[in-house]
């Protein structure tokens, strides 16, 4: 029975507190009650925490879209995560394309040029698919998980303490309002029931001291939590570096895979057409070494790069030079010379020739060669 009485009294007290807060909040919105303002430092910390939460959510969601463009797959992974179960492994798009290419090449015949090329391309696509899977796993572990832990852990704690601070402020302002009303009533009725009014004032002042103390203590707790946002930013910076490293590794792997595939296929196309009515253009290698990062270049340091200045110098002089062929090249017509990667030929300039070409000579064979396929030798 005593326990029941205690629960009823507690329920009544909680209901009274809730009603007092509701009245205070409503009067503040209507401009009928004063509001205790937080200090500028605490307001700045609250604003910084809210800004961090909003942008962390946006970055996290867009990273998930980048790593897994399929919305249905993301929903499925979310459901399995909430059920604390491992999502079934599914084949990704590069792996699926690779399998189709291998199957097609097998049916066309591995001994045919097209079939053999399809099989080689398919195997490369599968390797890219594996690299893609590793990127997703690494990014989820080192980047997405820390961001999600902040949103679902640290920020929830901050939001809880912030709400508690708001309640303590409402209690404080409600106590101030009651004390103000009690003093006003005492002034109006100084001659009537003075003893009772004086007792009400004393109770209101005691309530104000208690609520002020609770508010100050909660403000300090909230401030300490909010000051941890700077540490959160530092931690997220380290996670961002890990994400960039994972992407750099992924793109370097893809570059190396495609470079190996190009060598296996034997040559670049001899020309490129932008539309059906345009004539052939000067061939340009499809992979430019200076378009990738230093990590990718480190993994392909054996690839020589043509020096544009040396080629320009050769165009201006009348002598001949030795040059190493960087890539295989199939002559488009009888005026051009077919090339094999790593062979050494003699090249020289001819007056009136297009600036993107040199004249190449190998034994008794002679013809135009594209300068982008050459590295001049000292």
C-alpha positions in Angstrom: 0.0 0.0 0.0 2.9 2.4 0.8 4.5 1.6 -2.5 1.3 2.4 -4.3 0.9 5.7 -2.4 4.5 6.5 -3.3 3.9 5.8 -7.0 0.7 7.9 -7.0 2.5 10.8 -5.3 5.4 10.6 -7.8 3.0 10.4 -10.7 1.2 13.5 -9.4 4.5 15.4 -8.9 5.7 14.5 -12.4 2.4 15.6 -13.9 2.7 18.9 -12.0 6.2 19.5 -13.3 5.2 18.6 -16.8 2.3 21.1 -16.6 4.5 23.8 -15.2 7.0 23.4 -18.0 4.2 23.4 -20.6 2.8 26.6 -19.2 6.2 28.3 -19.1 7.0 27.2 -22.6 3.7 28.4 -24.0 4.0 31.8 -22.2 7.5 32.2 -23.6 6.3 31.6 -27.1 3.5 34.1 -26.6 6.0 36.7 -25.2 4.3 36.6 -21.8 7.2 35.2 -19.8 10.9 35.9 -19.5 13.4 33.3 -20.7 16.8 32.6 -19.3 19.4 32.8 -22.1 22.3 30.4 -22.3 25.8 31.9 -22.3 27.3 32.6 -25.8 30.0 29.8 -25.4 27.4 27.2 -24.7 25.2 28.4 -27.6 28.1 28.2 -30.0 28.9 24.6 -28.8 25.3 23.6 -29.3 25.3 25.1 -32.8 28.5 23.3 -33.6 27.2 20.0 -32.4 24.0 20.4 -34.5 26.0 21.4 -37.6 28.3 18.4 -37.1 25.3 16.0 -36.8 23.6 17.4 -39.9 26.6 17.2 -42.2 27.8 13.8 -40.8 24.4 12.4 -41.7 24.6 13.8 -45.2 28.2 12.6 -45.8 27.4 9.2 -44.4 24.3 8.7 -46.6 25.9 9.9 -49.8 29.0 7.7 -49.1 26.6 4.7 -48.9 25.1 5.7 -52.2 28.5 6.0 -53.7 29.6 2.6 -52.5 26.3 0.9 -53.2 24.2 2.7 -55.9 21.4 0.1 -55.8 18.8 1.4 -53.3 17.2 -2.1 -52.9 20.5 -3.5 -51.9 21.0 -0.7 -49.4 17.6 -1.4 -47.8 18.3 -5.1 -47.7 21.7 -4.5 -46.0 20.0 -2.1 -43.5 17.4 -4.8 -42.6 20.0 -7.5 -42.1 22.1 -5.0 -39.9 19.1 -4.3 -37.7 18.4 -8.0 -37.4 22.1 -8.5 -36.5 22.5 -11.0 -39.3 25.1 -11.1 -42.1 23.7 -10.1 -45.5 24.1 -12.7 -48.2 27.0 -12.1 -50.6 25.8 -11.0 -54.0 27.7 -10.7 -57.3 28.5 -7.0 -58.1 28.2 -5.3 -61.5 31.8 -5.7 -62.7 31.8 -9.3 -61.7 28.6 -9.9 -63.5 29.8 -8.2 -66.7 33.1 -10.2 -66.4 31.2 -13.5 -66.2 29.0 -12.6 -69.2 32.2 -11.7 -71.2 33.9 -15.0 -70.3 30.8 -17.0 -71.1 30.5 -15.2 -74.5 34.2 -15.7 -75.3 34.0 -19.4 -74.4 31.0 -19.8 -76.8 32.6 -17.8 -79.6 35.7 -19.8 -79.1 38.9 -19.1 -77.1 40.9 -19.7 -80.2 39.3 -16.7 -82.1 40.6 -13.2 -81.7 37.3 -11.8 -80.4 36.6 -14.8 -78.1 40.0 -14.6 -76.6 39.8 -10.8 -76.1 36.4 -11.2 -74.4 37.8 -13.8 -72.0 40.7 -11.5 -71.1 38.4 -8.5 -70.6 36.0 -10.7 -68.5 38.8 -11.8 -66.2 39.9 -8.2 -65.7 36.4 -7.1 -65.0 36.2 -9.8 -62.3 39.4 -8.5 -60.7 37.9 -5.0 -60.7 34.8 -6.4 -59.1 37.0 -7.9 -56.3 38.7 -4.6 -55.8 35.4 -2.9 -55.6 34.2 -5.3 -53.0 37.4 -4.6 -50.9 36.8 -0.9 -51.2 33.3 -1.2 -49.9 34.4 -3.4 -46.9 37.3 -1.1 -46.0 35.3 2.1 -46.3 32.4 0.7 -44.3 34.8 -0.4 -41.5 37.1 2.6 -41.4 34.8 5.4 -42.4 31.1 4.7 -42.3 31.1 2.9 -39.0 32.7 5.7 -37.0 30.3 8.2 -38.5 27.4 6.0 -37.7 28.7 5.5 -34.1 28.7 9.3 -33.6 25.1 9.7 -34.9 23.7 6.7 -33.0 25.9 7.1 -29.8 27.6 10.3 -28.9 25.1 12.6 -30.5 22.1 10.8 -28.9 23.8 11.3 -25.5 24.3 15.0 -26.3 20.7 15.4 -27.5 19.4 13.7 -24.3 21.5 16.0 -22.0 20.4 19.0 -24.2 16.8 18.1 -23.7 17.4 17.8 -19.9 19.0 21.2 -19.9 16.0 22.6 -21.6 13.7 21.1 -19.0 15.9 22.5 -16.2 15.8 25.9 -17.8 12.0 25.8 -17.9 11.9 24.8 -14.3 14.2 27.7 -13.4 12.1 30.2 -15.3 8.9 28.8 -13.9 10.3 29.3 -10.4 11.4 32.8 -11.3 7.9 33.5 -12.5 6.2 32.1 -9.4 8.6 34.2 -7.1 7.8 37.3 -9.1 4.1 36.7 -8.8 4.4 36.0 -5.1 6.3 39.3 -4.5 3.8 41.2 -6.6 1.0 39.7 -4.5 2.8 40.5 -1.3 3.1 44.1 -2.4 -0.6 44.3 -3.2 -1.7 42.6 0.0 0.9 43.9 2.4 -1.7 44.3 5.1 -3.6 41.1 4.6 -2.4 37.6 5.4 1.1 38.9 5.5 2.4 35.8 7.4 1.1 33.5 4.7 2.4 35.6 1.8 5.8 35.8 3.5 5.8 32.0 3.8 5.0 31.7 0.1 7.9 34.0 -0.7 10.3 31.9 1.3 9.2 28.7 -0.4 9.5 30.4 -3.8 13.0 31.6 -3.0 14.1 28.1 -1.9 12.6 26.6 -5.0 14.5 29.2 -7.1 17.8 28.3 -5.4 17.2 24.6 -6.0 16.2 25.0 -9.7 19.1 27.4 -10.3 21.6 24.9 -8.8 20.1 22.1 -10.9 20.2 24.2 -14.1 23.9 25.3 -13.5 24.9 21.7 -12.9 23.1 20.5 -16.0 24.6 23.3 -18.1 28.1 22.2 -17.0 27.4 18.6 -17.9 26.1 19.6 -21.3 29.1 21.9 -21.9 31.6 19.1 -21.1 29.9 16.8 -23.6 29.7 19.5 -26.3 33.4 20.3 -25.9 34.1 16.7 -27.0 32.9 17.7 -30.6 36.4 18.9 -31.3 37.8 15.4 -30.5 35.1 14.0 -32.7 36.2 16.1 -35.6 39.8 15.0 -35.1 38.7 11.3 -35.1 36.6 11.8 -38.3 39.6 13.4 -40.0 41.6 10.3 -39.4 38.7 8.2 -40.7 38.5 10.5 -43.8 42.2 9.9 -44.5 41.6 6.1 -44.3 38.7 6.5 -46.8 40.9 8.5 -49.2 43.7 5.8 -48.9 41.2 3.1 -49.7 40.0 4.9 -52.8 43.5 5.6 -53.9 44.4 1.9 -53.6 41.2 1.0 -55.5 41.9 3.3 -58.4 45.5 2.3 -58.6 44.5 -1.3 -58.8 42.0 -0.6 -61.5 44.6 1.3 -63.5 47.1 -1.5 -63.2 44.5 -4.1 -64.2 43.5 -2.1 -67.3 47.1 -1.4 -68.2 47.8 -5.2 -68.0 44.7 -5.8 -70.1 45.8 -3.4 -72.8 49.1 -5.1 -73.1 47.4 -8.5 -73.3 45.1 -7.3 -76.1 48.2 -6.3 -78.0 47.6 -2.8 -79.3 45.6 0.4 -79.1 43.1 1.2 -81.8 44.8 2.9 -84.7 42.3 5.8 -84.7 39.2 7.1 -83.0 36.0 8.5 -84.6 33.9 11.0 -82.8 31.0 10.4 -85.3 30.4 8.6 -88.6 31.1 11.7 -90.7 34.5 12.7 -89.2 37.8 11.5 -90.5 40.4 9.7 -88.4 42.2 11.7 -85.8 45.7 11.4 -84.4 45.8 8.3 -82.1 46.2 9.0 -78.4 46.9 6.4 -75.8 43.7 5.9 -73.8 45.5 6.0 -70.4 47.5 9.1 -69.6 50.0 8.4 -66.8 49.9 12.0 -65.5 46.1 11.7 -64.9 46.5 9.4 -61.9 47.8 9.8 -58.4 51.3 9.2 -57.1 50.2 5.9 -55.6 49.1 4.6 -59.0 52.3 5.8 -60.5 54.4 4.1 -57.9 52.7 0.8 -58.7 53.5 1.2 -62.4 57.0 2.8 -62.1 58.2 0.6 -65.0 56.1 2.6 -67.5 58.3 5.1 -69.4 56.7 8.5 -70.2 57.4 10.4 -73.4 59.0 13.8 -72.9 57.1 16.4 -74.9 60.1 18.8 -74.8 62.4 16.2 -76.4 59.9 15.5 -79.2 59.5 19.2 -79.8 63.3 19.5 -80.1 63.4 16.7 -82.6 60.7 18.3 -84.7 62.8 21.5 -84.9 66.0 19.8 -86.0 66.8 17.9 -89.1 68.7 15.0 -87.6 67.5 11.5 -86.6 67.2 9.9 -83.2 66.6 6.5 -81.7 63.2 6.1 -79.9 61.7 3.3 -77.9 58.1 2.3 -78.7 55.8 2.6 -75.7 52.8 0.8 -77.1 51.8 -1.5 -79.9 50.4 0.4 -82.9 48.7 -0.9 -86.1 49.2 1.2 -89.2 46.0 2.6 -90.5 47.3 2.8 -94.1 50.4 2.2 -96.2 51.9 5.6 -95.3 52.2 4.6 -91.6 54.5 2.1 -89.9 53.2 -0.5 -87.5 54.9 -0.7 -84.1 55.6 -3.2 -81.4 56.0 -2.2 -77.8 59.5 -1.9 -76.5 61.2 -2.1 -79.9 63.7 0.6 -80.8 63.4 2.5 -84.1 64.9 5.5 -85.8 62.7 8.6 -86.1 63.2 12.0 -87.8 61.2 15.0 -88.8 60.0 15.8 -92.3 59.2 19.3 -93.4 55.5 19.9 -93.7 54.5 16.8 -91.7 51.7 17.2 -89.1 53.1 18.1 -85.6 51.7 15.0 -84.0 53.7 12.6 -86.3 57.3 11.7 -87.0 58.8 9.6 -89.7 59.9 6.2 -88.4 62.4 3.7 -89.9 63.0 0.1 -89.1 65.4 -1.6 -91.4 64.0 -1.2 -94.9 60.5 -0.3 -93.6 59.6 3.4 -93.3 56.4 5.2 -92.4 54.7 7.8 -90.2 54.5 7.1 -86.5 52.5 8.9 -83.8 54.8 10.8 -81.3 52.6 9.8 -78.3 53.7 6.2 -78.7 57.4 7.1 -78.5 60.1 7.8 -75.9 63.3 9.3 -77.3 66.5 7.7 -76.2 69.7 9.5 -75.2 
